[in-house]
Amino acid sequence: MEERLERLVGQVLDNRYQLHAVVGVGGSAVVFDAQDLLLRRRVALKMLRSTAAPAGEGMTVSEAEREARNEEARRINRSAFLREADTASVLSHPNIVGVFDVLPETDNPYIVMEYVEGMPLSDRIAQKGCLAVREILRVTHGVLEALCEAHEHGIVHRDIKAQNILLTPSGGVKVADFGIAKTPWRDKLNLHGRVLGTVDTISPEQASGSRVDARSDLYSLGVVMYHMATGVLPFQGDDETVAFMQVNEAPKYPSTLNPAIPAGLEQIILTAMEKSPDKRFPTAADMLAAVRVLEKNPHHVFRRFRTVPLPSPARFFARHGVVFFVALGVALAALCVYAAILFTNITPLPSVTVVELPTYTGTLYTGNALDLDPRITLSVRYEYRPDLPEGTVLAQSPAAGTRLKLDGDTDMEQLTLTVSTQDPNKQTETDEQYARR
């Protein structure tokens, strides 16, 4: 830390904030544990470093070059501070670190923030390696709650990483550092060719300088989930190599590094980390809905997500151990019995059918039977719409084009049509009523 900032410990800034100790040092800022003397509360005070990082080992720079670097650092850091202050003015959420005060025009520009007890997620991963599934889901849930709030206000964080996710002793999760956030109201942050974000978690579109939207944060969170699930980052190397891999290379499946990862969790991670934003979750709310499903049932496997490989032998052994050998013996015995009777009593296996739903929205439903697979039941919900012709299909669920996999004769799916009616007393038609037609 710079000697000038070291001397600030113990001082009172602006007759209000007393600095107690340094709790964090980064390339652009120093964070102090401080006391707000006016409101009598503990706060974190984040202060700009006025100089750039020193030259690396074996490097020398002239005074002119050093001053140019320092001036550029001051410009970028001040811009980041203003952005962080901007987000604080509109974001108020339990999973986002609150900002109380901003003084950007002083000799030592600083932001006064909520003091968060606990540790960064990066420290937790360093201590534990692979985290438990329940903890991964809890942390991811908290971050997604924060992203839902930010994205609803048009704010894209652009630097979701383990270091910016804080864990409290009570199990809380808080997202910090909106310094390079994309906001609807502030001009583009000019870094003169530098890439925004941290290369380890940067999205492909950020790394390539393409347009960024909220789905970029979901990619970065997918990388963080990968890190929590495996204990390692998906791509490793120098910055240039990692940036190239983020754009061009698919990550190893997390289950190859940690066979105990449930298939559903792997599906969420890999869907979030799709190279194309269009193949990721459409919104943070959609990703959060998937996480909530796993919180209720960690072994749930999603049918309409990205396809993942069948469980690897390593994963199978990790979950079932020696039971595998017993099951294998039973299976072999059953196979022998089946082979013995195959020639005398051949029983057809249950049929498997994949049905793609056609488009019903916009057509007229007259109450006649639709040409549906018998394993698909129909439910009709009527909506009073005197402005539309009787029987206009307003919506369908699942959507047109959805592929339903029907296994055997007992696997049932349901198609729901929302249909207009000019009769305000018309009741919803049930599956049983339809079946009796």
C-alpha positions as CSV (number, residue, x, y, z in Angstrom):
1,M,0.0,0.0,0.0
2,E,1.2,3.6,-0.7
3,E,2.9,5.2,2.3
4,R,0.6,8.2,1.9
5,L,-2.5,6.1,2.5
6,E,-0.9,4.2,5.4
7,R,-0.6,7.5,7.2
8,L,-4.4,7.9,7.0
9,V,-5.1,5.1,9.5
10,G,-6.4,6.7,12.7
11,Q,-7.4,10.0,11.0
12,V,-10.9,11.4,10.6
13,L,-12.1,12.3,7.1
14,D,-14.4,15.3,6.6
15,N,-15.0,15.4,10.4
16,R,-17.1,12.2,10.1
17,Y,-15.3,9.0,9.1
18,Q,-12.6,7.7,11.4
19,L,-10.3,5.1,9.7
20,H,-9.3,2.2,11.9
21,A,-7.5,-0.3,9.7
22,V,-6.8,-1.5,6.1
23,V,-9.0,-4.5,5.3
24,G,-8.3,-4.8,1.5
25,V,-5.9,-3.5,-1.1
26,G,-6.5,-3.7,-4.8
27,G,-5.0,-2.3,-8.0
28,S,-7.2,0.7,-7.9
29,A,-8.4,1.2,-4.4
30,V,-7.8,0.6,-0.7
31,V,-10.6,-0.4,1.7
32,F,-10.6,0.7,5.3
33,D,-12.6,-0.5,8.3
34,A,-14.0,2.8,9.5
35,Q,-16.5,4.3,11.9
36,D,-19.2,6.8,10.9
37,L,-19.1,9.1,13.9
38,L,-22.3,10.9,13.0
39,L,-24.5,7.8,12.7
40,R,-22.4,5.7,15.0
41,R,-22.1,2.7,12.8
42,R,-19.3,0.6,11.4
43,V,-18.7,1.2,7.6
44,A,-16.3,0.2,4.9
45,L,-14.5,3.1,3.3
46,K,-13.2,2.5,-0.2
47,M,-10.6,5.0,-1.3
48,L,-8.9,5.5,-4.7
49,R,-5.3,4.9,-5.0
50,S,-3.8,7.9,-6.7
51,T,-1.0,6.1,-8.5
52,A,-0.9,3.1,-10.9
53,A,0.5,-0.2,-9.8
54,P,4.3,-0.2,-9.7
55,A,6.3,-1.6,-12.5
56,G,6.9,-5.4,-12.5
57,E,10.2,-7.0,-11.6
58,G,12.9,-6.1,-14.0
59,M,10.8,-3.2,-15.5
60,T,11.7,0.5,-15.3
61,V,9.7,3.4,-16.4
62,S,10.6,7.1,-16.9
63,E,9.1,9.8,-14.7
64,A,7.0,10.9,-17.7
65,E,5.8,7.4,-18.4
66,R,5.0,6.9,-14.7
67,E,3.0,10.1,-14.6
68,A,1.1,9.2,-17.8
69,R,0.2,5.9,-16.2
70,N,-0.9,7.5,-13.0
71,E,-3.0,10.0,-14.8
72,E,-4.7,7.2,-16.8
73,A,-5.3,5.2,-13.6
74,R,-6.8,8.3,-11.9
75,R,-9.2,8.8,-14.9
76,I,-10.3,5.2,-15.0
77,N,-10.7,4.8,-11.3
78,R,-12.6,8.0,-10.9
79,S,-15.0,6.9,-13.7
80,A,-15.4,3.6,-11.9
81,F,-16.2,5.3,-8.6
82,L,-18.9,7.5,-10.3
83,R,-20.5,4.4,-11.8
84,E,-20.5,2.6,-8.5
85,A,-22.2,5.7,-6.9
86,D,-24.7,5.7,-9.8
87,T,-25.8,2.2,-9.1
88,A,-26.1,2.9,-5.4
89,S,-28.7,5.6,-6.2
90,V,-31.1,3.1,-7.7
91,L,-30.2,-0.3,-6.2
92,S,-31.4,-1.3,-2.8
93,H,-31.5,-5.0,-2.2
94,P,-30.4,-7.3,0.7
95,N,-28.0,-9.2,-1.7
96,I,-26.2,-6.0,-2.9
97,V,-23.7,-4.2,-0.8
98,G,-25.2,-0.8,0.1
99,V,-23.5,2.5,-0.6
100,F,-24.1,5.2,2.0
101,D,-22.0,8.2,0.8
102,V,-19.8,9.3,-2.1
103,L,-17.1,12.0,-2.1
104,P,-15.5,11.9,-5.6
105,E,-14.0,15.4,-5.7
106,T,-11.7,15.3,-2.6
107,D,-8.0,14.8,-2.6
108,N,-8.6,11.2,-1.6
109,P,-11.9,10.3,-3.5
110,Y,-13.8,7.7,-1.5
111,I,-17.1,5.7,-1.2
112,V,-18.6,4.8,2.1
113,M,-20.3,1.4,2.0
114,E,-22.1,-1.1,4.2
115,Y,-19.5,-3.1,6.2
116,V,-20.0,-6.8,5.5
117,E,-18.8,-9.3,8.1
118,G,-17.5,-12.5,6.6
119,M,-15.3,-13.4,3.7
120,P,-15.2,-13.2,-0.1
121,L,-16.4,-16.4,-1.9
122,S,-12.9,-16.7,-3.4
123,D,-11.5,-17.2,0.2
124,R,-14.1,-19.9,0.8
125,I,-13.2,-21.8,-2.3
126,A,-9.5,-21.5,-1.4
127,Q,-10.3,-23.0,2.0
128,K,-12.7,-25.8,0.9
129,G,-11.9,-26.6,-2.7
130,C,-15.2,-28.1,-4.0
131,L,-18.2,-26.7,-2.1
132,A,-21.2,-28.8,-1.2
133,V,-24.1,-28.8,-3.6
134,R,-26.4,-27.1,-1.1
135,E,-23.9,-24.3,-0.6
136,I,-23.4,-23.8,-4.3
137,L,-27.1,-23.5,-4.8
138,R,-27.5,-21.1,-1.9
139,V,-24.7,-18.8,-3.1
140,T,-26.0,-18.9,-6.7
141,H,-29.5,-18.2,-5.5
142,G,-28.3,-15.1,-3.6
143,V,-26.3,-13.7,-6.6
144,L,-29.2,-14.3,-9.0
145,E,-31.5,-12.4,-6.6
146,A,-29.1,-9.5,-6.8
147,L,-28.8,-9.7,-10.6
148,C,-32.6,-9.8,-11.0
149,E,-32.7,-6.4,-9.2
150,A,-29.8,-4.9,-11.2
151,H,-31.1,-6.2,-14.6
152,E,-34.6,-4.8,-13.9
153,H,-33.0,-1.4,-13.7
154,G,-31.0,-1.9,-16.9
155,I,-27.7,-2.4,-15.0
156,V,-25.2,-5.1,-16.1
157,H,-22.5,-5.8,-13.5
158,R,-19.8,-6.9,-16.0
159,D,-17.5,-8.2,-13.2
160,I,-19.2,-11.1,-11.5
161,K,-16.4,-13.1,-9.9
162,A,-15.8,-14.9,-6.6
163,Q,-13.9,-11.9,-5.2
164,N,-17.0,-9.7,-5.6
165,I,-19.3,-12.1,-3.9
166,L,-19.3,-11.7,-0.1
167,L,-20.5,-14.4,2.3
168,T,-21.8,-13.4,5.8
169,P,-21.5,-15.6,8.9
170,S,-25.3,-16.1,8.9
171,G,-25.3,-17.5,5.4
172,G,-26.1,-14.3,3.5
173,V,-24.8,-13.5,0.1
174,K,-23.9,-10.0,-1.1
175,V,-22.7,-8.8,-4.5
176,A,-20.2,-5.9,-4.5
177,D,-18.3,-3.6,-6.8
178,F,-20.4,-2.2,-9.6
179,G,-17.5,0.0,-10.7
180,I,-17.5,-1.1,-14.3
181,A,-21.2,-1.7,-14.5
182,K,-23.1,-0.9,-17.8
183,T,-25.9,1.5,-17.0
184,P,-28.5,3.1,-19.2
185,W,-27.7,6.7,-18.1
186,R,-23.9,7.0,-18.1
187,D,-21.6,7.3,-21.1
188,K,-19.6,4.4,-22.2
189,L,-16.5,3.7,-20.1
190,N,-13.5,4.5,-22.2
191,L,-10.5,2.2,-21.4
192,H,-8.6,3.0,-24.7
193,G,-8.7,-0.6,-25.9
194,R,-8.6,-2.4,-22.6
195,V,-11.0,-5.2,-22.0
196,L,-13.7,-4.7,-19.3
197,G,-14.0,-7.3,-16.6
198,T,-11.8,-10.0,-15.1
199,V,-10.4,-12.4,-17.6
200,D,-11.0,-15.5,-15.5
201,T,-14.8,-14.9,-15.5
202,I,-15.3,-12.7,-18.5
203,S,-18.0,-13.6,-21.0
204,P,-17.1,-14.3,-24.7
205,E,-18.8,-11.1,-25.8
206,Q,-16.9,-9.0,-23.3
207,A,-13.6,-10.7,-24.3
208,S,-14.2,-10.0,-28.0
209,G,-15.4,-6.5,-27.5
210,S,-19.0,-7.3,-28.7
211,R,-22.3,-5.9,-27.4
212,V,-22.9,-6.9,-23.8
213,D,-26.3,-7.4,-22.2
214,A,-27.6,-9.0,-19.0
215,R,-26.8,-12.5,-20.2
216,S,-23.1,-11.7,-19.9
217,D,-23.5,-11.7,-16.1
218,L,-25.1,-15.1,-16.3
219,Y,-22.0,-16.5,-18.2
220,S,-19.7,-15.1,-15.5
221,L,-21.9,-16.6,-12.8
222,G,-21.7,-19.9,-14.6
223,V,-17.9,-19.7,-14.4
224,V,-18.2,-19.0,-10.6
225,M,-20.5,-22.0,-10.2
226,Y,-18.0,-24.1,-12.1
227,H,-15.3,-22.9,-9.7
228,M,-17.4,-23.7,-6.6
229,A,-18.3,-27.2,-8.0
230,T,-14.8,-28.2,-9.0
231,G,-12.4,-26.1,-7.0
232,V,-10.7,-24.8,-10.2
233,L,-11.5,-22.3,-12.9
234,P,-12.6,-23.7,-16.3
235,F,-9.8,-21.9,-18.2
236,Q,-6.3,-21.3,-16.9
237,G,-3.2,-19.6,-18.3
238,D,-2.0,-16.1,-18.9
239,D,-4.6,-13.4,-19.6
240,E,-4.4,-13.5,-23.3
241,T,-4.7,-17.3,-23.4
242,V,-7.7,-17.4,-21.0
243,A,-9.5,-14.6,-23.0
244,F,-9.0,-16.7,-26.2
245,M,-10.4,-19.8,-24.5
246,Q,-13.4,-17.9,-23.1
247,V,-14.3,-17.1,-26.7
248,N,-13.3,-20.2,-28.6
249,E,-13.0,-23.3,-26.3
250,A,-15.7,-25.3,-24.5
251,P,-14.9,-26.1,-20.8
252,K,-14.4,-29.6,-19.6
253,Y,-17.6,-31.1,-18.1
254,P,-17.5,-30.3,-14.4
255,S,-18.3,-34.0,-13.6
256,T,-15.0,-35.1,-15.1
257,L,-13.3,-33.1,-12.3
258,N,-15.8,-33.8,-9.5
259,P,-17.9,-36.9,-10.2
260,A,-20.3,-36.1,-7.3
261,I,-21.8,-33.2,-9.1
262,P,-25.5,-33.9,-9.8
263,A,-26.5,-33.9,-13.5
264,G,-29.0,-31.1,-13.0
265,L,-26.4,-28.8,-11.5
266,E,-24.0,-29.5,-14.4
267,Q,-26.8,-28.7,-16.8
268,I,-27.3,-25.3,-15.2
269,I,-23.6,-24.5,-15.2
270,L,-23.1,-25.5,-18.9
271,T,-26.2,-23.7,-20.0
272,A,-25.1,-20.5,-18.3
273,M,-21.6,-20.9,-19.9
274,E,-22.8,-21.3,-23.5
275,K,-20.7,-19.2,-25.9
276,S,-23.7,-17.8,-27.6
277,P,-25.9,-15.6,-25.4
278,D,-29.0,-16.9,-27.2
279,K,-28.3,-20.4,-25.9
280,R,-28.0,-19.3,-22.2
281,F,-30.9,-18.7,-19.9
282,P,-32.9,-15.7,-21.3
283,T,-32.9,-13.9,-17.9
284,A,-31.6,-14.2,-14.4
285,A,-35.1,-15.0,-13.3
286,D,-35.2,-18.0,-15.6
287,M,-31.8,-19.3,-14.2
288,L,-33.1,-18.6,-10.6
289,A,-36.2,-20.8,-11.4
290,A,-33.9,-23.7,-12.3
291,V,-31.9,-23.2,-9.2
292,R,-35.0,-23.3,-7.1
293,V,-36.0,-26.7,-8.6
294,L,-32.6,-28.2,-7.6
295,E,-32.9,-26.7,-4.1
296,K,-36.1,-28.8,-3.7
297,N,-34.6,-31.8,-5.4
298,P,-30.8,-31.7,-6.0
299,H,-31.0,-34.9,-8.2
300,H,-33.6,-33.4,-10.6
301,V,-32.6,-33.7,-14.3
302,F,-34.0,-31.1,-16.6
303,R,-35.6,-32.3,-19.8
304,R,-35.3,-29.2,-21.9
305,F,-31.9,-27.9,-21.0
306,R,-28.6,-28.4,-22.8
307,T,-28.0,-32.2,-23.2
308,V,-25.2,-33.5,-21.0
309,P,-23.5,-36.9,-21.2
310,L,-24.8,-39.9,-19.4
311,P,-23.2,-40.2,-16.0
312,S,-19.6,-41.1,-16.3
313,P,-18.2,-44.3,-14.6
314,A,-16.3,-42.1,-12.2
315,R,-19.5,-40.3,-11.2
316,F,-21.4,-43.7,-10.9
317,F,-18.8,-45.2,-8.7
318,A,-18.6,-42.1,-6.5
319,R,-22.4,-42.3,-5.9
320,H,-22.9,-46.0,-5.7
321,G,-19.6,-47.7,-4.7
322,V,-19.7,-51.4,-4.2
323,V,-23.5,-51.5,-4.7
324,F,-22.6,-51.4,-8.4
325,F,-21.2,-54.9,-8.4
326,V,-24.3,-56.4,-6.7
327,A,-26.5,-54.6,-9.2
328,L,-24.3,-55.8,-12.1
329,G,-24.7,-59.4,-10.9
330,V,-28.5,-59.0,-10.7
331,A,-28.5,-57.4,-14.1
332,L,-26.5,-60.2,-15.7
333,A,-28.8,-62.8,-14.2
334,A,-31.9,-61.0,-15.4
335,L,-30.3,-60.8,-18.9
336,C,-29.8,-64.5,-19.0
337,V,-33.4,-65.2,-18.0
338,Y,-34.6,-62.7,-20.5
339,A,-32.5,-64.3,-23.2
340,A,-33.9,-67.7,-22.3
341,I,-37.5,-66.7,-22.7
342,L,-37.0,-64.4,-25.6
343,F,-37.4,-67.1,-28.2
344,T,-40.7,-68.3,-26.7
345,N,-42.4,-65.2,-25.4
346,I,-41.4,-62.0,-27.0
347,T,-42.9,-59.0,-25.3
348,P,-42.6,-55.6,-27.0
349,L,-40.7,-52.9,-25.2
350,P,-42.6,-49.7,-24.3
351,S,-42.7,-47.3,-27.2
352,V,-40.9,-44.0,-27.1
353,T,-42.4,-41.2,-29.1
354,V,-41.1,-37.7,-29.6
355,V,-43.9,-35.3,-30.5
356,E,-43.4,-31.7,-31.7
357,L,-46.3,-29.5,-30.8
358,P,-47.8,-27.6,-33.7
359,T,-48.9,-23.9,-33.5
360,Y,-52.5,-23.5,-32.1
361,T,-52.2,-19.9,-31.1
362,G,-54.1,-17.7,-33.5
363,T,-56.3,-20.6,-34.8
364,L,-60.0,-21.3,-33.9
365,Y,-60.9,-23.9,-31.3
366,T,-64.4,-25.2,-31.9
367,G,-64.6,-27.8,-29.3
368,N,-63.8,-30.6,-31.7
369,A,-61.1,-33.1,-30.8
370,L,-57.5,-32.1,-31.8
371,D,-55.3,-34.6,-33.6
372,L,-53.2,-35.3,-30.5
373,D,-51.2,-38.3,-29.3
374,P,-53.5,-40.2,-26.9
375,R,-50.8,-39.7,-24.2
376,I,-51.3,-35.9,-24.4
377,T,-54.3,-34.6,-22.5
378,L,-56.0,-31.3,-23.3
379,S,-57.1,-28.6,-20.9
380,V,-59.0,-25.5,-22.2
381,R,-59.1,-22.3,-20.2
382,Y,-61.6,-19.6,-21.4
383,E,-60.9,-15.9,-21.3
384,Y,-63.7,-13.4,-21.8
385,R,-62.8,-11.4,-24.9
386,P,-65.9,-9.9,-26.6
387,D,-63.6,-8.2,-29.1
388,L,-62.4,-11.5,-30.6
389,P,-64.2,-14.2,-32.5
390,E,-65.5,-17.1,-30.3
391,G,-62.8,-19.8,-29.9
392,T,-59.7,-17.8,-30.9
393,V,-56.7,-19.5,-29.3
394,L,-54.8,-16.8,-27.4
395,A,-52.0,-18.9,-26.0
396,Q,-50.7,-22.4,-25.6
397,S,-48.6,-24.2,-23.0
398,P,-46.1,-25.8,-23.8
399,A,-45.3,-23.4,-26.7
400,A,-45.4,-24.4,-30.3
401,G,-42.3,-26.3,-31.4
402,T,-41.8,-27.9,-28.0
403,R,-40.6,-31.5,-28.3
404,L,-42.3,-33.9,-25.9
405,K,-40.7,-37.2,-25.2
406,L,-43.4,-39.8,-24.4
407,D,-42.1,-43.0,-22.8
408,G,-44.4,-46.0,-22.8
409,D,-48.2,-46.0,-22.6
410,T,-48.4,-44.4,-19.1
411,D,-46.2,-41.3,-19.6
412,M,-48.7,-38.4,-19.9
413,E,-48.2,-34.8,-20.9
414,Q,-50.7,-31.9,-20.9
415,L,-51.5,-29.3,-23.5
416,T,-53.3,-26.2,-22.2
417,L,-55.1,-23.8,-24.6
418,T,-56.3,-20.4,-23.6
419,V,-59.3,-19.6,-25.7
420,S,-61.4,-16.5,-26.2
421,T,-65.1,-16.5,-25.4
422,Q,-67.9,-14.0,-25.7
423,D,-69.8,-15.7,-22.9
424,P,-68.7,-14.3,-19.5
425,N,-70.2,-17.3,-17.7
426,K,-68.4,-20.0,-19.7
427,Q,-66.5,-22.3,-17.5
428,T,-63.0,-23.8,-18.0
429,E,-63.2,-27.2,-19.7
430,T,-61.4,-29.9,-17.9
431,D,-59.5,-32.9,-19.2
432,E,-62.3,-35.3,-18.2
433,Q,-64.9,-33.2,-20.1
434,Y,-62.7,-33.2,-23.1
435,A,-62.1,-36.9,-22.9
436,R,-65.8,-37.6,-23.0
437,R,-66.3,-35.9,-26.4
